[in-house]
Amino acid sequence: MSDNKPYDLLLRGGHVICPASGINGVMDVAVRDGKVAAVQKDILPATAKETIDVRGRLVLPGMIDTHAHVYRYVSGRFGMDADMVGVHSGVTTVIDQGGPSCMTLPGFRHFVAEPAKNPGLRISVVLSCRRA
């Protein structure tokens, strides 16, 4: 891949926080081919196909929600839309703590997994079933 290839997207002027990289400050983030290609101050807008001004906003790695209730229509009023509380809220991973069970897995597939609007979404279900 050529370093001269333009970035697909440039997020300008956001407060970038990335504990893994030790970054915590106002920076620009450039994305190429779906991956972060550069994080630094003052990346030239002319180097990107699209630029979004994110001043005054936080720019973070994808968040993980380790205790979600996304089993709509089965877990009562606690079941939320997986896309709404996930990818549309900056959350890349959602772990449902106790929604689906071995007795209700077909409903989970029907109401949660199949309607997911994100084509890149992968849903893994870990079930714990006790026998009487």
SVG drawing of the C-alpha trace seen along z (x, -y; Angstrom):
<svg xmlns="http://www.w3.org/2000/svg" viewBox="-42 -22 46 55">
<polyline fill="none" stroke="black" stroke-width="0.4" points="0.0,0.0 1.4,-3.4 1.8,-6.0 0.6,-8.5 -2.8,-6.9 -5.4,-9.4 -7.2,-8.7 -10.8,-7.7 -11.8,-9.7 -10.2,-12.3 -11.6,-13.2 -10.2,-16.6 -9.7,-18.2 -11.3,-15.7 -10.1,-14.8 -8.6,-11.4 -8.2,-8.9 -6.6,-5.6 -5.1,-4.0 -3.4,-1.2 -1.4,-3.8 -1.0,-6.3 -2.8,-9.0 -4.9,-11.6 -5.2,-14.9 -6.6,-16.9 -5.6,-15.1 -6.7,-14.2 -7.5,-10.6 -7.1,-9.3 -8.8,-6.2 -7.9,-4.2 -9.5,-0.9 -11.6,-0.7 -8.5,-1.0 -6.9,-3.8 -4.0,-4.8 -2.7,-7.8 -3.2,-9.6 -1.4,-12.9 -1.9,-16.7 -2.8,-18.7 -3.2,-16.1 -3.8,-18.1 -7.5,-17.9 -6.4,-17.7 -5.0,-14.2 -8.5,-12.8 -11.5,-12.1 -13.8,-13.2 -13.2,-15.3 -15.4,-15.6 -14.9,-18.3 -15.1,-16.6 -13.9,-19.5 -15.4,-19.3 -16.1,-15.6 -14.4,-12.5 -12.8,-10.1 -12.3,-6.7 -11.6,-3.1 -14.8,-1.0 -16.3,-0.6 -17.4,2.8 -20.6,3.1 -20.1,6.0 -23.6,6.1 -26.3,5.4 -29.9,6.6 -30.5,6.9 -33.0,9.7 -36.0,7.7 -39.6,9.1 -38.5,11.9 -36.7,10.3 -39.5,7.8 -38.9,4.1 -35.1,4.6 -34.6,5.9 -33.1,3.1 -32.4,3.0 -28.9,4.4 -28.0,1.9 -29.3,-1.1 -27.3,-0.3 -24.4,1.1 -23.0,-0.2 -25.1,-3.3 -23.8,-4.3 -20.1,-3.7 -20.2,-0.3 -18.4,2.4 -19.1,5.4 -22.2,6.1 -22.4,8.9 -25.9,9.9 -25.8,11.0 -28.5,13.6 -31.0,12.7 -30.9,15.7 -30.9,19.3 -30.9,22.7 -34.7,22.7 -35.1,19.4 -32.2,19.5 -34.5,19.8 -36.2,16.5 -32.9,14.8 -31.9,15.7 -35.2,14.5 -35.5,11.2 -31.9,10.2 -29.4,11.9 -31.4,12.0 -32.6,8.4 -29.2,6.9 -28.7,4.1 -24.9,4.1 -23.6,6.5 -20.3,6.9 -21.9,7.8 -21.0,11.1 -23.1,12.4 -21.6,15.0 -23.8,16.6 -22.4,18.4 -25.1,20.3 -25.1,21.9 -27.7,24.6 -28.2,26.5 -30.0,29.8 -32.4,30.5"/>
</svg>
